[in-house]
Amino acid sequence: MILNLCRRRQLQVEEFKELLPHLIPRFLSVMAYKDNDVSLLENNEVHDADSSNVRSLRKGGAKTFHMLSHVFGNIMVQTLTPIIVTKLSRSDDETWKEREAIVFALGIIAEGCVPYFYPHLPELVAILLPLLDDKFPLIRRISCWTLSRYGIYLPKSYEQFKKVLAGLLRKLLDNNKRVEKAACSAFTTLVKDAGVDLVKYLEVMLEHIICAFGTSKRENIGIVYAAIKTLPMVVREELITKPGYLEIMISSLVAKWEQLSKSDKDLYPMSECFISISQALGVRFAPFALHVFHRCMDIIQIQQLAKVGFALAGAQYDKEFIIHSLDFLYDLAGGLKSEIESLVSQSNLRDMLIKYCMDEAADVREKAFALMAALARVLPVYLQPRLREFLEIASQQLIRENVIRENLYVTTNACWAIGELAVKVREEVSPIVENVVSSLGWILRLGEGVNKALGEISAITLGRLAWIRPDLVAPRMEHFVKPWCKKLSKLYDGTKKEDAFRGLCAAVKLNPSGVAYSGHFICEAIASWHEIKSEDLQKEVSQVLNVFKNMLGRSSWEKYISSLDPLVKERLARYKV
């Protein structure tokens, strides 16, 4: 009732001033754990789940507190301040559940009340910090979360921010698994918000994280991985340039990696750590890549054997290992670029990739075609010995029977791979061009019937094929030029759009009569460019516009141009036709 009245603003501020001193203690009492709560076990350990009743009451109280903080933030701060000072200064066993509820409430209202708490933030943080070492795990746990909610507002050069950071790092090593988990989550929140301001603390953060990495309970290791994944993204340059930092992080990861069996599911989040690091470092990851690459290939081979039978591999087949491994190899290729050649040249990745592009599981095929596209972009020569097979398998994913809801991401990645190969191997894609063009034309005519990514990548790949073999695309263009141009109009300026327009221009110049009635769509597609940076492409576009001008005649052309939207007219005027 209170919640609904507040939403409708039927309770006035003055009325609420009178109610708050009575309501807030009631809410705090409702949100406090009870003696018979099943989440409180002997020795103050925390059960896996709160009782449904307590969870519901806490959730209801939290929802109300959150809403009130955004409506009556200043009044709430005034009302809560004496309660905070009085209750949180105590340390006796009898009131620990009350203290926990107050800290919980403080975290809930952080977003709404921080403008009013801000002048007193140092005092508030000073009250919360000692609670990280409270006797009761539930208080330590909730204090981690609440401190992360307020810590993000502290100046990063401020002494108390350092204390909050140090406290959370210390709790990464707490002997209670729930506190450890909360500290990891809170630390990750703090890191993401602070960004490069954390550089000066990098060494101490690495020391604590790596230590937690070695001692964390198994159920919390995923949270530690999340913290490790976050660091390279926010302190990338410092991680790269400071000697020893990379070695500390990667050597610890590799050591942990070695301890795990090739069928241990902890390999999933660990591979994501390596992905995060390789993305941040790019080619600078090369010195560390060899060991990780070989281990990844071993995992794939174990799963290949496991698919045949448990006896051969000593493990059950689990396609998630394949998916994570292909994901890692995809990011490795993107980071190392052509330097990945030293890793793949002596491997059987090419043959394995062919198999996974034909796997019965759609999500495995999806990742396999993504890796195929990445290798096509950075190292097409590696795919060359089985190029025809790769192209044929990819083109099969575009036929009508395969363009179904369950297969759309596979189709999208296969289409992307064909386009990447086309710009690298050029005429060698010729054997599949006609079939692929037919499929892409049909996909484009589906319009909104396919997802945005598939539509856009189809338009780009079609343009790339037209650029390489305009003679095979131009005769069919009248069947799909309108939806093709509509998709091209929605692309952002960039190299992919440039490739597509080279193909469009080449095909139009080869068969202008075939698109005589579609000039309007082509002109609108051209006008979608903010700026064509390539002088060659500018000339080609100008030539296409001149083709239409000559087909219409000068007076009809001028009449057509005058009928266009002012912005379209302005952009076409750049080409001085």
VEXDREN-2710 file (C-alpha; in Angstrom, 1 decimal):
% VEXDREN-2710
k/r/px/py/pz
1/MET/0.0/0.0/0.0
2/ILE/2.8/2.4/1.0
3/LEU/4.6/1.6/-2.3
4/ASN/1.5/2.3/-4.4
5/LEU/0.7/5.5/-2.6
6/CYS/4.2/6.8/-3.1
7/ARG/4.2/5.9/-6.8
8/ARG/1.0/8.0/-7.2
9/ARG/2.6/10.7/-5.0
10/GLN/-0.6/10.7/-2.9
11/LEU/1.5/10.9/0.2
12/GLN/2.9/14.4/0.5
13/VAL/6.5/15.0/1.7
14/GLU/5.4/16.6/5.0
15/GLU/3.1/13.7/5.7
16/PHE/5.9/11.3/5.0
17/LYS/8.3/13.1/7.3
18/GLU/6.0/12.2/10.1
19/LEU/5.7/8.6/8.9
20/LEU/9.3/7.8/8.1
21/PRO/10.7/7.6/11.7
22/HIS/8.1/4.9/12.4
23/LEU/8.2/3.1/9.1
24/ILE/12.0/2.7/8.6
25/PRO/12.6/0.7/11.8
26/ARG/9.7/-1.5/10.8
27/PHE/11.2/-2.1/7.4
28/LEU/14.6/-2.8/8.9
29/SER/13.0/-5.3/11.2
30/VAL/11.2/-7.1/8.3
31/MET/14.5/-7.3/6.4
32/ALA/16.5/-8.7/9.3
33/TYR/17.2/-12.4/9.4
34/LYS/15.3/-14.4/12.1
35/ASP/16.7/-16.9/14.6
36/ASN/14.9/-19.8/12.9
37/ASP/15.9/-18.8/9.4
38/VAL/17.2/-21.9/7.5
39/SER/20.0/-19.8/6.0
40/LEU/21.6/-19.5/9.4
41/LEU/23.5/-22.6/10.3
42/GLU/25.8/-23.6/13.1
43/ASN/29.0/-21.6/13.3
44/ASN/27.4/-18.8/11.4
45/GLU/27.8/-20.5/8.1
46/VAL/25.5/-19.5/5.3
47/HIS/23.1/-22.0/3.7
48/ASP/22.8/-22.2/-0.1
49/ALA/19.5/-20.4/-0.1
50/ASP/17.4/-18.2/2.2
51/SER/14.1/-19.6/3.3
52/SER/11.4/-18.5/0.9
53/ASN/9.6/-16.5/3.6
54/VAL/12.6/-14.5/4.7
55/ARG/13.7/-14.1/1.1
56/SER/10.3/-12.7/0.2
57/LEU/10.2/-10.3/3.1
58/ARG/13.7/-9.0/2.4
59/LYS/12.9/-8.6/-1.2
60/GLY/9.7/-6.7/-0.4
61/GLY/11.5/-4.4/2.1
62/ALA/14.4/-3.9/-0.4
63/LYS/12.0/-2.9/-3.2
64/THR/10.2/-0.4/-1.0
65/PHE/13.5/1.1/0.3
66/HIS/14.9/1.4/-3.2
67/MET/11.8/3.2/-4.4
68/LEU/11.6/5.5/-1.3
69/SER/15.3/6.5/-1.8
70/HIS/14.5/7.9/-5.2
71/VAL/11.4/9.8/-4.1
72/PHE/12.4/10.9/-0.5
73/GLY/16.2/10.6/-0.6
74/ASN/17.0/13.6/1.6
75/ILE/14.4/12.7/4.2
76/MET/15.5/9.1/4.3
77/VAL/19.1/10.1/4.9
78/GLN/18.1/12.4/7.8
79/THR/16.0/9.6/9.3
80/LEU/18.5/6.8/8.8
81/THR/21.6/8.7/10.0
82/PRO/21.0/8.4/13.8
83/ILE/20.0/4.8/13.3
84/ILE/23.2/4.1/11.5
85/VAL/25.4/5.8/14.0
86/THR/23.7/4.1/17.0
87/LYS/23.3/0.6/15.7
88/LEU/26.5/0.1/13.6
89/SER/28.6/1.3/16.5
90/ARG/27.6/-1.8/18.5
91/SER/29.5/-5.2/18.2
92/ASP/27.5/-7.5/20.5
93/ASP/26.2/-10.8/19.3
94/GLU/22.6/-10.0/20.2
95/THR/22.2/-7.2/17.6
96/TRP/24.2/-8.7/14.7
97/LYS/21.0/-9.4/12.6
98/GLU/19.9/-5.8/13.0
99/ARG/23.3/-4.5/11.9
100/GLU/23.2/-6.8/8.9
101/ALA/19.8/-5.4/7.9
102/ILE/21.0/-1.8/8.2
103/VAL/24.0/-2.5/6.0
104/PHE/21.8/-4.2/3.5
105/ALA/19.4/-1.2/3.5
106/LEU/22.3/1.2/3.0
107/GLY/23.4/-0.8/-0.1
108/ILE/19.8/-0.7/-1.5
109/ILE/19.5/3.1/-1.2
110/ALA/23.0/3.9/-2.4
111/GLU/21.9/5.0/-5.9
112/GLY/19.0/7.1/-4.7
113/CYS/20.5/8.6/-1.6
114/VAL/24.2/9.1/-2.6
115/PRO/23.6/12.8/-3.5
116/TYR/22.5/13.4/0.1
117/PHE/25.1/11.0/1.7
118/TYR/27.9/12.5/-0.4
119/PRO/29.0/15.2/2.0
120/HIS/29.2/12.6/4.7
121/LEU/30.6/9.7/2.5
122/PRO/33.9/9.5/4.4
123/GLU/32.1/9.1/7.7
124/LEU/29.8/6.5/6.2
125/VAL/32.6/4.5/4.6
126/ALA/34.6/4.7/7.9
127/ILE/31.6/3.1/9.7
128/LEU/31.3/0.3/7.1
129/LEU/35.0/-0.6/6.7
130/PRO/35.4/-2.3/10.1
131/LEU/32.4/-4.5/9.3
132/LEU/34.5/-6.3/6.7
133/ASP/36.1/-8.0/9.6
134/ASP/33.0/-8.6/11.7
135/LYS/32.7/-11.9/13.5
136/PHE/29.5/-12.8/11.5
137/PRO/29.9/-13.9/7.9
138/LEU/26.6/-12.5/6.8
139/ILE/27.7/-9.0/8.0
140/ARG/31.1/-9.4/6.2
141/ARG/29.3/-10.5/3.0
142/ILE/26.7/-7.7/2.9
143/SER/29.4/-5.1/3.8
144/CYS/31.4/-6.1/0.7
145/TRP/28.4/-5.4/-1.5
146/THR/27.4/-2.2/0.2
147/LEU/30.9/-0.8/0.2
148/SER/31.1/-1.5/-3.6
149/ARG/27.9/0.5/-4.0
150/TYR/29.4/3.6/-2.3
151/GLY/33.0/3.0/-3.2
152/ILE/32.4/3.8/-6.8
153/TYR/31.5/7.4/-5.8
154/LEU/34.8/8.0/-3.9
155/PRO/37.5/9.9/-5.7
156/LYS/40.0/7.3/-6.9
157/SER/42.9/9.3/-5.4
158/TYR/41.1/9.5/-2.1
159/GLU/42.6/7.6/0.9
160/GLN/39.3/5.9/1.7
161/PHE/39.0/4.5/-1.8
162/LYS/42.3/2.8/-1.2
163/LYS/41.0/1.4/2.1
164/VAL/37.8/0.1/0.4
165/LEU/39.9/-1.5/-2.3
166/ALA/42.3/-3.0/0.2
167/GLY/39.5/-4.3/2.3
168/LEU/37.7/-6.0/-0.6
169/LEU/41.1/-7.5/-1.8
170/ARG/41.6/-8.9/1.7
171/LYS/38.1/-10.5/1.7
172/LEU/39.0/-12.3/-1.4
173/LEU/40.8/-14.6/1.0
174/ASP/38.1/-14.9/3.6
175/ASN/37.6/-18.3/5.1
176/ASN/33.9/-18.2/4.3
177/LYS/32.9/-19.1/0.8
178/ARG/29.9/-16.6/0.7
179/VAL/32.1/-13.7/1.9
180/GLU/34.7/-14.6/-0.7
181/LYS/32.1/-14.7/-3.4
182/ALA/30.7/-11.3/-2.4
183/ALA/34.2/-9.8/-2.2
184/CYS/35.0/-10.9/-5.7
185/SER/31.7/-9.5/-7.1
186/ALA/32.2/-6.2/-5.3
187/PHE/35.8/-6.0/-6.5
188/THR/34.8/-6.5/-10.1
189/THR/32.1/-3.8/-9.7
190/LEU/34.7/-1.4/-8.3
191/VAL/37.3/-2.2/-11.1
192/LYS/34.8/-1.8/-13.9
193/ASP/33.8/1.6/-12.6
194/ALA/37.3/2.9/-11.7
195/GLY/38.9/1.9/-15.0
196/VAL/42.3/3.3/-15.7
197/ASP/42.3/5.1/-12.3
198/LEU/43.2/1.7/-10.8
199/VAL/46.5/1.5/-12.6
200/LYS/48.5/2.7/-9.5
201/TYR/47.0/-0.3/-7.5
202/LEU/47.6/-2.9/-10.2
203/GLU/50.5/-4.7/-8.5
204/VAL/48.7/-5.2/-5.2
205/MET/45.5/-6.2/-7.0
206/LEU/47.3/-8.8/-8.9
207/GLU/49.0/-10.2/-5.8
208/HIS/45.6/-10.7/-4.1
209/ILE/43.8/-12.0/-7.1
210/ILE/46.4/-14.6/-7.8
211/CYS/46.5/-15.6/-4.2
212/ALA/42.7/-15.9/-4.2
213/PHE/43.0/-17.9/-7.5
214/GLY/45.0/-20.5/-5.7
215/THR/42.9/-20.7/-2.5
216/SER/39.3/-20.0/-3.5
217/LYS/36.6/-22.6/-3.0
218/ARG/35.7/-24.5/-6.1
219/GLU/32.2/-23.0/-6.3
220/ASN/33.7/-19.5/-6.2
221/ILE/36.4/-19.9/-8.7
222/GLY/34.2/-18.6/-11.5
223/ILE/33.9/-15.3/-9.7
224/VAL/37.7/-15.1/-9.4
225/TYR/37.9/-15.7/-13.1
226/ALA/35.5/-12.9/-13.6
227/ALA/37.8/-10.6/-11.7
228/ILE/40.8/-11.7/-13.7
229/LYS/38.9/-11.2/-17.0
230/THR/38.0/-7.6/-15.9
231/LEU/41.6/-6.4/-15.2
232/PRO/43.0/-6.6/-18.8
233/MET/40.1/-4.7/-20.1
234/VAL/40.5/-1.7/-17.7
235/VAL/44.3/-1.5/-17.2
236/ARG/45.4/-2.8/-20.6
237/GLU/48.4/-0.4/-21.2
238/GLU/49.8/-0.8/-17.7
239/LEU/49.5/-4.6/-17.9
240/ILE/51.4/-4.5/-21.2
241/THR/54.1/-2.0/-20.4
242/LYS/55.1/-2.8/-16.8
243/PRO/57.6/-5.7/-16.7
244/GLY/56.5/-8.7/-14.8
245/TYR/52.8/-8.0/-14.5
246/LEU/51.8/-10.2/-17.5
247/GLU/54.0/-13.0/-16.4
248/ILE/52.5/-13.0/-12.9
249/MET/48.9/-13.2/-14.3
250/ILE/49.5/-15.6/-17.1
251/SER/51.9/-18.0/-15.3
252/SER/49.3/-18.4/-12.5
253/LEU/46.6/-19.1/-15.0
254/VAL/48.7/-21.6/-16.9
255/ALA/49.6/-23.3/-13.6
256/LYS/46.0/-23.6/-12.7
257/TRP/45.2/-24.8/-16.3
258/GLU/47.7/-27.6/-15.9
259/GLN/46.1/-28.8/-12.7
260/LEU/42.7/-29.3/-14.4
261/SER/41.9/-32.4/-16.3
262/LYS/40.9/-32.0/-20.0
263/SER/37.3/-32.7/-19.1
264/ASP/37.1/-30.4/-16.1
265/LYS/34.3/-27.8/-16.6
266/ASP/36.4/-25.1/-14.8
267/LEU/38.2/-25.0/-18.2
268/TYR/35.2/-23.0/-19.5
269/PRO/35.7/-19.8/-17.4
270/MET/39.4/-20.2/-17.5
271/SER/39.4/-20.1/-21.3
272/GLU/37.4/-16.9/-21.1
273/CYS/40.2/-15.4/-19.0
274/PHE/42.7/-16.2/-21.7
275/ILE/40.3/-14.7/-24.3
276/SER/40.0/-11.5/-22.3
277/ILE/43.8/-11.3/-21.9
278/SER/44.5/-12.1/-25.6
279/GLN/41.9/-9.5/-26.7
280/ALA/43.6/-6.8/-24.6
281/LEU/47.1/-7.7/-25.7
282/GLY/46.6/-8.5/-29.3
283/VAL/49.8/-9.6/-31.0
284/ARG/51.6/-9.1/-27.7
285/PHE/50.0/-12.2/-26.4
286/ALA/52.1/-14.2/-28.9
287/PRO/54.9/-15.2/-26.4
288/PHE/52.2/-16.8/-24.1
289/ALA/50.0/-18.3/-26.8
290/LEU/51.8/-21.5/-27.7
291/HIS/51.1/-23.4/-24.5
292/VAL/47.5/-22.3/-24.3
293/PHE/47.0/-23.2/-28.0
294/HIS/48.3/-26.7/-27.6
295/ARG/46.3/-27.3/-24.5
296/CYS/43.2/-26.1/-26.4
297/MET/43.9/-28.4/-29.3
298/ASP/44.3/-31.3/-26.8
299/ILE/40.9/-30.6/-25.3
300/ILE/39.3/-30.6/-28.8
301/GLN/41.0/-33.9/-29.7
302/ILE/39.8/-35.5/-26.4
303/GLN/36.3/-34.5/-27.2
304/GLN/36.6/-35.9/-30.7
305/LEU/37.5/-39.3/-29.2
306/ALA/34.8/-38.9/-26.5
307/LYS/32.2/-38.5/-29.3
308/VAL/33.2/-41.9/-30.6
309/GLY/33.1/-43.5/-27.2
310/PHE/33.9/-43.0/-23.5
311/ALA/36.5/-45.8/-23.5
312/LEU/38.6/-44.1/-26.1
313/ALA/38.8/-40.7/-24.3
314/GLY/38.2/-41.6/-20.7
315/ALA/35.7/-38.8/-20.6
316/GLN/32.1/-38.1/-21.6
317/TYR/31.5/-36.1/-24.7
318/ASP/30.5/-32.5/-24.0
319/LYS/30.1/-30.1/-26.9
320/GLU/30.6/-27.1/-24.5
321/PHE/34.3/-27.9/-24.5
322/ILE/34.3/-27.7/-28.3
323/ILE/32.3/-24.4/-28.2
324/HIS/34.6/-22.8/-25.7
325/SER/37.7/-24.0/-27.5
326/LEU/36.5/-22.7/-30.9
327/ASP/35.6/-19.4/-29.2
328/PHE/39.1/-19.1/-27.8
329/LEU/40.8/-19.9/-31.1
330/TYR/38.6/-17.3/-32.8
331/ASP/39.7/-14.6/-30.4
332/LEU/43.3/-15.8/-30.6
333/ALA/43.2/-15.4/-34.4
334/GLY/41.7/-11.9/-34.0
335/GLY/44.4/-10.9/-31.6
336/LEU/47.5/-12.5/-33.1
337/LYS/46.4/-11.9/-36.7
338/SER/48.9/-13.4/-39.2
339/GLU/51.2/-14.4/-36.4
340/ILE/48.8/-17.2/-35.6
341/GLU/50.5/-19.0/-38.5
342/SER/53.3/-20.2/-36.2
343/LEU/50.7/-22.0/-34.0
344/VAL/48.4/-23.5/-36.6
345/SER/50.9/-24.4/-39.3
346/GLN/52.0/-27.6/-37.5
347/SER/48.5/-28.5/-36.2
348/ASN/45.5/-30.4/-37.6
349/LEU/43.2/-27.5/-36.9
350/ARG/42.2/-27.2/-40.6
351/ASP/40.9/-30.8/-40.7
352/MET/39.2/-30.5/-37.4
353/LEU/37.5/-27.3/-38.5
354/ILE/36.1/-29.0/-41.6
355/LYS/34.5/-31.5/-39.3
356/TYR/33.0/-29.0/-37.0
357/CYS/31.6/-27.0/-39.8
358/MET/29.5/-30.1/-40.6
359/ASP/28.7/-31.0/-37.0
360/GLU/25.1/-31.9/-36.2
361/ALA/25.0/-29.3/-33.4
362/ALA/24.1/-25.9/-34.7
363/ASP/26.0/-24.0/-31.9
364/VAL/29.2/-26.0/-32.8
365/ARG/28.8/-25.1/-36.5
366/GLU/28.1/-21.5/-35.5
367/LYS/31.5/-21.2/-33.7
368/ALA/33.3/-23.2/-36.4
369/PHE/32.2/-20.9/-39.2
370/ALA/33.1/-17.9/-37.0
371/LEU/36.7/-19.3/-36.7
372/MET/36.7/-20.0/-40.5
373/ALA/35.9/-16.4/-41.1
374/ALA/38.6/-15.2/-38.7
375/LEU/41.2/-17.4/-40.3
376/ALA/40.0/-16.3/-43.8
377/ARG/40.6/-12.7/-42.7
378/VAL/44.1/-13.0/-41.1
379/LEU/45.6/-16.2/-42.7
380/PRO/43.7/-17.3/-45.8
381/VAL/46.6/-19.3/-47.0
382/TYR/46.0/-21.8/-44.1
383/LEU/42.6/-22.7/-45.5
384/GLN/43.9/-22.9/-49.1
385/PRO/44.6/-26.7/-49.2
386/ARG/40.9/-27.4/-48.5
387/LEU/39.5/-24.2/-49.8
388/ARG/36.9/-25.7/-52.2
389/GLU/35.5/-27.9/-49.3
390/PHE/35.3/-24.9/-47.0
391/LEU/33.4/-22.9/-49.6
392/GLU/31.1/-25.7/-50.5
393/ILE/30.2/-26.5/-46.9
394/ALA/29.6/-22.8/-46.1
395/SER/27.5/-22.3/-49.2
396/GLN/25.3/-25.2/-48.2
397/GLN/24.3/-23.3/-45.0
398/LEU/22.7/-20.6/-47.2
399/ILE/20.2/-22.8/-49.0
400/ARG/16.5/-22.4/-48.2
401/GLU/16.2/-25.6/-46.2
402/ASN/18.9/-24.4/-43.8
403/VAL/17.8/-20.8/-43.3
404/ILE/15.6/-21.7/-40.3
405/ARG/15.3/-20.2/-36.9
406/GLU/17.5/-22.8/-35.2
407/ASN/20.2/-22.2/-37.8
408/LEU/20.2/-18.5/-38.3
409/TYR/23.5/-17.8/-36.5
410/VAL/25.1/-20.6/-38.4
411/THR/23.9/-19.2/-41.7
412/THR/25.1/-15.7/-40.7
413/ASN/28.6/-16.9/-39.8
414/ALA/28.8/-19.1/-43.0
415/CYS/27.8/-16.1/-45.1
416/TRP/30.4/-13.9/-43.3
417/ALA/33.1/-16.6/-43.9
418/ILE/32.4/-16.7/-47.6
419/GLY/32.6/-12.9/-47.8
420/GLU/35.9/-12.8/-46.0
421/LEU/37.3/-15.5/-48.2
422/ALA/36.1/-13.7/-51.4
423/VAL/38.2/-10.6/-50.7
424/LYS/41.3/-12.7/-50.0
425/VAL/41.2/-15.5/-52.6
426/ARG/39.4/-13.5/-55.3
427/GLU/38.5/-15.6/-58.3
428/GLU/39.0/-18.8/-56.5
429/VAL/35.5/-18.4/-55.1
430/SER/34.0/-18.5/-58.6
431/PRO/32.7/-22.1/-58.5
432/ILE/30.2/-21.2/-55.7
433/VAL/29.3/-17.7/-56.7
434/GLU/26.1/-18.4/-58.7
435/ASN/24.6/-20.6/-56.1
436/VAL/25.5/-18.3/-53.3
437/VAL/24.2/-15.2/-55.1
438/SER/20.9/-17.1/-55.7
439/SER/20.7/-17.9/-51.9
440/LEU/21.6/-14.4/-50.8
441/GLY/19.1/-12.8/-53.2
442/TRP/16.4/-15.0/-51.7
443/ILE/17.5/-14.1/-48.1
444/LEU/17.5/-10.4/-48.9
445/ARG/14.0/-10.6/-50.4
446/LEU/12.8/-12.0/-47.0
447/GLY/13.3/-8.5/-45.6
448/GLU/12.3/-8.4/-42.0
449/GLY/11.8/-12.1/-42.0
450/VAL/15.5/-12.6/-41.1
451/ASN/17.5/-11.1/-38.3
452/LYS/19.4/-7.9/-38.8
453/ALA/22.8/-9.4/-38.7
454/LEU/22.1/-12.0/-41.4
455/GLY/20.5/-9.3/-43.6
456/GLU/23.4/-7.0/-43.3
457/ILE/26.1/-9.6/-43.8
458/SER/24.2/-11.0/-46.8
459/ALA/24.3/-7.6/-48.4
460/ILE/28.0/-7.2/-47.7
461/THR/28.9/-10.7/-49.0
462/LEU/26.8/-10.2/-52.1
463/GLY/28.7/-7.0/-52.8
464/ARG/32.0/-8.7/-52.3
465/LEU/31.1/-11.4/-54.7
466/ALA/29.9/-8.8/-57.2
467/TRP/33.2/-7.0/-56.8
468/ILE/35.1/-10.2/-57.6
469/ARG/32.8/-11.6/-60.3
470/PRO/30.4/-8.9/-61.5
471/ASP/29.7/-11.0/-64.6
472/LEU/28.1/-13.6/-62.5
473/VAL/26.1/-11.2/-60.3
474/ALA/24.9/-8.6/-62.8
475/PRO/22.5/-10.8/-64.8
476/ARG/20.6/-11.7/-61.7
477/MET/20.6/-8.3/-60.0
478/GLU/17.2/-7.1/-61.1
479/HIS/15.7/-9.8/-58.8
480/PHE/17.2/-8.5/-55.6
481/VAL/18.6/-5.0/-56.2
482/LYS/15.8/-3.2/-54.2
483/PRO/16.2/-5.2/-50.9
484/TRP/20.0/-5.2/-51.4
485/CYS/20.2/-1.4/-51.6
486/LYS/17.9/-1.1/-48.6
487/LYS/20.2/-3.2/-46.5
488/LEU/23.3/-1.3/-47.8
489/SER/21.6/2.0/-46.9
490/LYS/21.6/0.9/-43.2
491/LEU/25.3/0.0/-43.0
492/TYR/27.7/2.3/-41.2
493/ASP/30.5/3.8/-43.2
494/GLY/33.6/1.6/-43.2
495/THR/35.6/-0.9/-45.2
496/LYS/32.8/-3.5/-45.3
497/LYS/30.4/-1.0/-46.8
498/GLU/33.2/0.1/-49.3
499/ASP/33.6/-3.6/-50.4
500/ALA/29.9/-4.0/-50.9
501/PHE/29.6/-0.8/-52.9
502/ARG/32.5/-1.7/-55.2
503/GLY/30.5/-4.8/-56.1
504/LEU/27.3/-2.8/-56.5
505/CYS/29.0/-0.3/-58.8
506/ALA/30.7/-3.1/-60.8
507/ALA/27.5/-5.0/-61.4
508/VAL/25.4/-1.8/-62.3
509/LYS/28.0/-0.7/-64.9
510/LEU/28.0/-4.2/-66.4
511/ASN/24.2/-4.4/-66.6
512/PRO/22.6/-1.0/-66.3
513/SER/19.4/-1.9/-68.2
514/GLY/18.7/-4.6/-65.7
515/VAL/18.4/-2.1/-62.9
516/ALA/16.9/0.8/-65.0
517/TYR/13.7/0.8/-62.8
518/SER/15.7/0.6/-59.5
519/GLY/17.7/3.8/-59.9
520/HIS/15.9/5.4/-57.0
521/PHE/17.0/2.7/-54.5
522/ILE/20.6/2.8/-55.8
523/CYS/20.7/6.6/-55.4
524/GLU/19.3/6.3/-51.9
525/ALA/21.9/3.7/-51.0
526/ILE/24.6/6.0/-52.3
527/ALA/23.2/8.9/-50.3
528/SER/23.4/6.8/-47.1
529/TRP/27.2/7.5/-47.1
530/HIS/28.3/10.3/-44.7
531/GLU/31.7/10.2/-46.5
532/ILE/33.4/7.9/-48.9
533/LYS/37.1/8.1/-48.0
534/SER/38.3/6.0/-51.0
535/GLU/38.9/8.2/-54.0
536/ASP/38.6/5.2/-56.3
537/LEU/35.2/4.3/-54.9
538/GLN/34.1/8.0/-55.2
539/LYS/34.9/7.8/-58.9
540/GLU/33.0/4.5/-59.3
541/VAL/29.9/5.9/-57.6
542/SER/30.1/9.0/-59.8
543/GLN/30.2/6.8/-62.9
544/VAL/27.1/4.9/-61.7
545/LEU/25.2/8.1/-61.2
546/ASN/26.2/9.2/-64.7
547/VAL/24.9/5.9/-66.1
548/PHE/21.4/6.7/-64.7
549/LYS/21.6/10.3/-65.8
550/ASN/22.4/9.2/-69.3
551/MET/19.6/6.6/-69.3
552/LEU/17.1/9.2/-68.1
553/GLY/18.3/12.1/-70.1
554/ARG/19.3/15.5/-68.7
555/SER/15.9/17.0/-68.2
556/SER/14.4/13.9/-66.6
557/TRP/17.4/13.5/-64.4
558/GLU/17.2/17.1/-63.1
559/LYS/13.4/16.6/-62.5
560/TYR/14.2/13.4/-60.6
561/ILE/16.9/15.0/-58.5
562/SER/14.6/17.9/-57.6
563/SER/12.0/15.5/-56.2
564/LEU/14.4/13.9/-53.7
565/ASP/14.6/14.5/-50.0
566/PRO/16.9/17.6/-49.3
567/LEU/19.5/15.5/-47.5
568/VAL/19.6/12.9/-50.3
569/LYS/19.9/15.6/-52.9
570/GLU/22.7/17.3/-50.9
571/ARG/24.7/14.1/-50.6
572/LEU/24.3/13.2/-54.3
573/ALA/25.5/16.7/-55.2
574/ARG/29.0/15.8/-53.9
575/TYR/29.5/13.6/-57.0
576/LYS/28.9/16.6/-59.4
577/VAL/26.8/14.6/-61.8
END
